């Protein structure tokens, strides 16, 4: 069994450092000839958020940092493996941030959360000829086989490849859940098109893993939530400073828990265009319904960005949010 997951580290701060898959914990006792210690599981890394961060347990002579381990199996602490299953924890009694979406840590009940690819329904008769050939190629793949896709969204600190497995390819064909890897590939094609047509100076792209809620949190753990939000705001500031210019907007996909929201951020004009296909029509133009988490990290990031580049002497946290129908 192989289950998509996010991989976190907790030192010096809790944050997500990679995406990948956790492999069946009921089979296999070794990874690269090394026994699996108590409290660890086998994972494969598909995409590195922090390329040069050391692995929890390096593989001597082979892998020492996360980027070295892309496409191979490594050991990861079980409490820092987070399955893609969202839950809601209320922090209202401890903080004023309201409800936030978090992802639940891996438990030994992983067998119940496996996805059986054979049960996925794909109506091959409706597929275009190119997609039908694509489907035939996918079905010939081994479950552990992966396709390496180059990634370039114009951010120098971004990982340059993403590993896409049979599971993600079938999800795409079946029109099921869209993950980070799908979004990154789509943004790469958008950036490529913008570069070819000469409009790349007008459009920038932000990695969804650097923006979306990915905090493992227990009720009352307000400190960890705030720290994670600060890290995500800092990511936005760094990209704006590296790639921003007057008139340039940044496409910012945000995962609100099995649902994607798009923000188009104009950092120099302090404006955010908010697009949510599930937005309540009654909330249009009222400002209500926008994720509290998203609003906070973006508002703070824009305030910090404008402060650090000294865009104005009189700074206020007064970002204009415009909801698009």
RASUL-V223971 format. One record per helix or strand of 2 or more residues. SS is the DSSP state (h for helix, s for strand). FROM is the first residue (numbers start at 1). TO is the last residue. If there is no record, write none. Layout:
# RASUL-V223971
ss/from/to
SS/FROM/TO
SS/FROM/TO
This chain:
# RASUL-V223971
ss/from/to
s/2/9
s/15/23
s/30/31
s/34/35
s/40/48
s/54/59
s/63/65
h/66/69
s/73/77
h/78/80
s/81/90
s/99/105
h/110/113
h/117/119
h/124/126
h/129/139
s/146/150
s/161/165
h/166/173
h/180/196
s/203/206
h/208/211
h/222/243
s/249/255
s/260/266
s/271/275
h/281/283
h/292/308
s/320/324
